């Protein structure tokens, strides 16, 4: 039986309430597709580049592309990256070009930022642990107001440039070595 290639990522509050944060899918070639969720269906995204050695960047996210439907971040095995909302050209960011996924050695490739956990829509279904689509939950302590879901990739081994491993996936590709994808939830405390 083939490994699942579709995952719903949830935030789990202490009372057991699950919230839909994002959907993570893998293509047969190892490409990564990430779709965020929001209660009000308001999304902002865009494309930016940073100079080599630059590790910070400040910008106003509201000055980028906005959409009222779920955008899909596509990180293709080739290294081409773009974002579409409803496959409409006006709502496209990119493409930008990064190293091919198979050349990465545990680097960060994407982030879904949840500004307020209470703004993430509630999951009303029954979580699935088998089948084509699997549900994964990341625990959120009650003193955490926001979080970021981070995605890392490694084209050679199940090793990533992070201290703590949470969930790793081996994405098998036909007639090629697998790509390893790692998912982490970074929590941020409320401002005092």
Secondary structure, 3 states (H helix, E strand, C coil): CCCCCEEEEEEEECCCCEEEEEEEEECCCCCEEEEECCCCCCEEECCCCCCCCCCCCCCCHHHCEEECCCEEEEECCCCEEEEEECCCHHHCEEEEECCCHHHCEEEEEEEEEECCHHHCCECCCCCCCCCCEEEEEEEECCCEEEEEEEEEEECCCCCCCCCCCCEEEEEEECCEEEEEEEEEEEEEECCC
